[in-house]
């Protein structure tokens, strides 16, 4: 591949080719892979990434990765220094950073042993990330809503959709589905909100800030590479202050439907996470979060605010699936508390 080919690949990715000058980088080959450009040359293989965030957030990400490395998390994709000693490039075309290239494939989510092992990896990551007090001034108010606030706002949005069915003569599939199941979803929201207050979720979130807890923010199999029996967590662009246990339950919400909320798999995930983080999970708190109709709330918020580019039927199909899973989650949450 000659220089013109490298240049064309960078431009196809959306990067200015002059970025390579910032790193005094000699490149023989450039290939777009997922969300980065793989750069190969005589001095090694690297990943160049363009990010669409503000500089304050990128600096926060850099500080988190450095903290993790100091705490012994060796697989962190460290930002390589430019020829001027900077961790990233501020360019008229955008913000960029470069890391070493990491070999591997995303582990298939349908295999329980990967999902269980990744829970342990998440626990280790959370343990190493604890104690980071870097500035997060970029963290917008809407991103910093408490879990209870999200539940309360979700119920209001639920009511807005239900009321639209009453007022609108042309009833669409998604609002009609919400009208039919309004009581079920609203009662669940009331129940978990009451439990969250009783279990001190407000204080939990305040303690997370005071203890320097950090969440990855996008912990999925798509952001993990598996190679030679080891897992490497990638894509730190969504790291943020937060409650680690909340992130674990989001992970559980995402992957347990693949196993029909099998309680044995759930127990194995919790045990693996506890081994990674070095302390037992509060199963009562986990049970409460598992009962939260998180997917339903995301669909409702996305529908009201038009955050997803989906049609009516796509929203309806996804909500029907979520409603079917509510009963399975409830059974798993109850068995978890009973032990």
N, C-alpha and C positions, 0 to 999 in steps of 0.2 A: 504494500500500500504506500503510495507516494504522499507528499505533503498535501496536494490538492484533494486527495481522497480523505485524509484526516480532517482537513478543513471542512469538506462537505458534511462529514459525519457530525462534527461539532455544530455546524449551522443547522443541520436537521434536528438536532437535540434542542436547539435554542440557545446555544452558548456562543459567545464571541471567540473566535479562534485566537485572538490576542491574549486570552487568559493564560495560555500555555507559557507566554513570556514571563508571567508573574512567578512561575515556578521554575524557570530555567529548565524546562522539561523537554527531553528529547523523546519524541514519539514516533514509532514506526507503524503503529496500527491503532485505530480508534473504532470502537463498536458500542452502539447503544444497547445497554442491558438493563431491563427494568427501568428504574428512575435515575440511572447514572450513565456516564460514558466510561467504558473500560479503555484505559490507555496503556499500551504495551510499548516498551522500548528497551534499550540496552541496560538501563539501570533499574529495571523492575516493572511491575504492573500495578496500576493505580486506578482509583475510581474518582472521577470528577463529578460533582453534583452542583446543579443550580437550584437554589431554593427561593421560594416565593413568600418570604416572611420578612419582617423588619429586622434591622441590625441588632436591636436590643434583644430580640428573641434568639437570634443566631449566637450572640455572645453568651446568653444563658446556656444554650446547648453546649457550646464549647466548654464552659465552666463545669457543667455536669459531667461531660466525658472525662475531663481532667481529674475531677474528684473521684470518679469511679476507678480510674487508673491508679491513683494514689492509694485507694482502698483495696487494691489487689485484683480488680476485675480486668484481667489481661486481654480479654477478647474484644474490648471496646474499640470501635473504629476511630482511632485518634486522628484529629485534623493535622495534616502535615503543614509545616511552616513554609511560607512563600520565601522568595529570595530576599525579602525585606524583613523577615522574622514574624510576619503576621499569621494568624491561624486561619484566616479566610480572606477572600478578595472582595472589596467593595468596588464595583465597576459600574459605569453608566448603564450597562445592559442588565445588571442585576447582581445578586450575591452568590458567591461560589465558595466551595471548599473541596479539598482533596484528601482522600485517605488511601491507605494501602488497599489493594484488591484482596477480597476475601473469597476463597473457593467455597463451593457448596451448593446444595439445592434446598429449596423450601421443603420441610418435612410434610408428608401427606397427612392431612388432618383426620382422615377416616380411620387411622390406626391409633388405638387407645394408648399404646405404649409411648408414642410420640407426645400425645397431649398430656399424659401424666408426667413424662420427663420434662416437658416445657414448663409445667407448673413449678417443678423444682428449680429450673433455671430462672424463672420469674422471682421466686423467693430469694435466691442468691443475689439477683440483681437489686432487689429492694433492700436487702441487708447492706450491700455495699454502697448503695445510693444514700442511705440514711445519714443525716448529719450535714447535708449540704444546705448552706444558708445564703447562696448567691442571690443577687438582686433579680427580681422577676417583674420589673416595672411594666414590661410589655403585656402582662397578663390582664387582659381586658375584663371589665366587670361582668360581661355576659358569659365569659368562660369560667368565672370564679363563683358561679352560683353554687350554693350548698345543695346537697342531695335532697334535703327536705324542700328547699325552694323549687327544685326541679319537679318534684312530685306535686306540689301545690299548683305550679304553673301548668303542669300537664293536665290536671283535673279541670282547670279553667278552659284550656283549649278543647278538652273533651266536650265540655258544655257548649262551647261555641259551635262545634260541628253538629252536635245534636240539635241545637236550636235552629241551625240553618236548614235542617230537614223539615222542620215545622213551617218555616217561612217560605221555602222554595218549592214551587209546584213541580219542577223538573228534578226529581230525586235521583242523585247519582249513586253508584254502587258503594263507594267508601262511606259517605255520610249515612246511608241507609244501614250499613253494617254497624256503624257506631251507635245509631239509634236503637238497633235491636239488642245490642250488648252493653248499652250504657251502664246499667245497674251493676253488671258483673265487674266491669273495669273500674267504675267509680268506687264500689265497695272495697275492691282490692286496694285501691289507692288510699282510701281512708284507713284501712287496716294497717298497711305498712307504714303510713305516715305516723300513726299513733305509736306503733312499735318503735319506730326510729327515734321519736321524741323520748320515749321511755328508756331506751337503751343508750341515750346520750350521744346521738350522732353529731349534734351541734358541737359538743365539747371535743368529740373525736377529731373533727375537722380542724378545730382550733389547735389541738395538741399536735396535729400533723405539721402545722406551720412551725410551732415552737420547737419541734424535734427535728426539723429539716428533712421531712419525708418527701420523696420524689417518685413520680409515676412515669413509666415509659410513654404512655399516652396512645400507643398504637400497637399493643402487643398481640400480634396475630402470627400465624404460621408464615404468612407472606413476608414478615419482617424478621425471620429467623433463617439462618443457613445451617445445614447439617452436612458435616464432612468428616470422614474418618472417625465416626463415633462421637463427635463433639458438636455442640450447638453454639452458634455465634449470633447474638442479637444485633440487628442492624437498624437503620433508619431512626435516628434519635431526634428527628425534626419536630416531634410532638411532646417531648418531655415537659413536665410541669409539676408544680407542687401539688401534693394530694395524699390521700389515704391509701396505702398499699393494699389493704384488704378490699377496698372498693374496686381497685383494678383487677384483683384476683377474681372477684365475682363477675365482673364484666367479661373476663376471659371464660369463666364457667358458662355464663349465659350464651356466649358465642358458640362453644363447641359441644356442650352436653346434649343439645338436640340431635347430634349425629349418633348418639348412643342411647336415644330414647330416655334420657335422664335416669340411666341405670345407676342405682345407689352405690353399687360396688365401685364403679368407675369414679363417681363423685367422691367417695371416701378416699380412694387412691390419689386423686388430684389434691385433696386437702392435706393428706399425709405427706405427699411429695413437696408441696409448697411449705409446709411446716418444717420439713427437714432442711429446705433451702434457706429459709429466713431465720431458722434457729429458735423458733418459739411456736407453741400450739396456736391454732386458729381459734378465735372466739366463735364457736359454732352457732350460738344464738344470733349473733350479728350477721354471720354468713347466711343463716336461714332467712332472716328478715330481708336481706338484699336479694336473695334468690326469689322471694315472693314478689318483688317489684316487677311490674310489667314493663321492663326497660325498652324492649323492642316496640311495644305498643306506643309508649310515650314518644319514641323517636319517630315513628310513623305519623303520629298525630301532630307533633311539632313540625315535621317536614311537610305535611299536607297543609296546615294552616299558614305556614310561612313560605310555602312553595320552595323548599330547600332542595328537593330532589326533582330531577327531570323525568318524572314518571307519569304515566297516564292513570286515569281513575281505576282501571282494572288491575294495574300493577299494585297500587296501594291496597286495594281490596283483597287481592290474593295473598299478599304478605300479612295483612291483618288477620285473615282467616287462619293462616298457619300459626300465628302468634296465639290466637285464642285457643287453638287445639293444644298448644304446649302449656298453657296456664295450669291445667289440671295435673300434668306430669310434673311440673316444677313444684306445685303445691305438695304433692305426695313426697317428692325427694326432700323438700325442706322440712316437712314434718318428721320424716324418718331420721333426718340428720339431728334434729333436736332430741328425739327419743334415744338416739345412740344405737 
